[in-house]
């Protein structure tokens, strides 16, 4: 287990920002605005949930309000590993690029992709 994975597992109060993909591969973005951390995960959920790669971006989200998040995703093969490069741009001025590497291939079949946006908490659900 890498240090970034250990760090991500200790993050408290994670909030779901978005998920992009499908059953064969999903990019998840989680945030902890208290510690200004963003956690990116590549997952597969064919039969069971499996985290393929994970990284943490420290000091990315400023405490308080933030407004716009742009995302760019591209993939390529590097040293016999599949690499998914993710670039996040916050409010048009703060940028972070990370590489998520895993062993395996990306399936290039035309399949519908889902984009899930936002977060819901138990307390919010009970108020409705």
C-alpha positions in Angstrom: 0.0 0.0 0.0 1.4 3.4 -1.0 1.8 6.4 1.3 -0.9 8.2 -0.6 -3.3 5.3 -0.1 -2.6 5.3 3.6 -3.2 9.1 3.7 -6.4 8.8 1.8 -7.7 6.2 4.2 -7.1 8.5 7.2 -9.0 11.4 5.7 -12.1 12.3 7.7 -15.3 13.8 6.4 -14.8 12.9 2.8 -17.4 14.5 0.4 -18.1 13.1 -3.0 -17.4 15.6 -5.8 -17.9 13.4 -8.9 -17.6 10.0 -10.4 -17.0 9.4 -14.1 -17.1 6.1 -16.0 -18.9 2.8 -15.9 -18.7 -0.7 -14.4 -15.3 -1.5 -16.0 -13.5 1.7 -14.8 -14.7 4.7 -12.8 -12.8 7.8 -11.7 -13.9 9.0 -8.3 -13.1 12.4 -6.9 -13.5 12.9 -3.1 -12.7 16.0 -1.0 -12.1 17.0 2.5 -12.4 20.8 2.7 -11.3 20.9 6.3 -7.8 19.5 5.4 -7.9 21.0 1.9 -7.3 17.5 0.4 -8.6 16.0 -2.8 -8.5 12.2 -3.3 -8.7 10.6 -6.7 -9.5 6.9 -7.2 -9.7 4.6 -10.2 -12.0 1.8 -9.4 -13.6 -1.3 -11.0 -17.0 -2.6 -9.9 -17.6 -5.5 -12.2 -18.3 -8.1 -9.5 -17.0 -6.3 -6.4 -15.5 -2.9 -5.7 -11.8 -2.8 -6.3 -9.5 0.3 -6.1 -6.9 0.1 -8.9 -5.1 3.3 -8.1 -5.4 6.2 -5.7 -3.7 9.5 -5.0 -4.1 12.5 -2.8 -3.6 16.1 -3.7 -2.7 18.1 -0.6 -3.7 21.8 -0.1 -5.8 21.9 -3.3 -9.2 23.0 -1.9 -9.1 26.3 -0.1 -11.0 26.5 3.2 -14.2 28.3 2.7 -15.9 28.7 -0.7 -14.8 27.5 -4.1 -16.9 27.6 -7.2 -15.8 25.9 -10.4 -13.9 22.7 -11.0 -12.8 21.7 -14.5 -11.6 18.2 -15.2 -9.5 16.8 -18.0 -8.9 13.0 -18.3 -6.6 11.2 -20.8 -5.0 7.7 -20.8 -1.9 6.1 -22.2 0.4 3.1 -21.8 3.7 3.9 -20.0 6.2 1.2 -19.0 3.7 -1.7 -19.4 1.2 0.1 -17.1 -2.0 1.9 -18.0 -1.7 5.5 -16.9 -4.8 7.8 -16.5 -3.7 11.4 -16.3 -6.2 13.7 -14.5 -5.9 17.5 -14.5 -8.1 19.4 -12.1 -8.5 23.2 -12.4 -10.1 25.1 -9.6 -11.8 28.4 -10.2 -9.8 28.8 -13.4 -6.4 29.5 -11.7 -5.3 26.6 -9.5 -4.2 23.5 -11.4 -3.0 20.0 -10.4 -2.2 17.1 -12.6 -1.7 13.6 -11.3 -1.1 10.2 -12.9 -3.0 7.1 -11.7 -1.2 4.0 -12.8 -2.5 0.4 -12.8 -1.7 -2.9 -14.4 -4.3 -3.9 -16.9 -5.9 -2.7 -20.1 -8.6 -0.2 -20.7 -11.5 -1.7 -22.6 -12.1 0.4 -25.8 -15.7 -0.7 -26.5 -18.4 1.9 -27.0 -20.3 1.9 -23.7 -22.4 4.5 -22.0 -20.5 6.4 -19.4 -22.1 8.0 -16.3 -21.2 11.3 -14.6 -22.4 11.4 -11.0 -22.1 14.8 -9.4 -22.5 15.9 -5.8 -22.8 14.5 -2.3 -25.7 13.6 0.0 -25.4 13.1 3.7 -27.6 11.1 6.1 -28.6 14.2 7.9 -29.7 15.9 4.7 -31.7 12.9 3.6 -33.7 12.9 6.9 -34.6 16.6 6.6 -36.3 16.2 3.2 
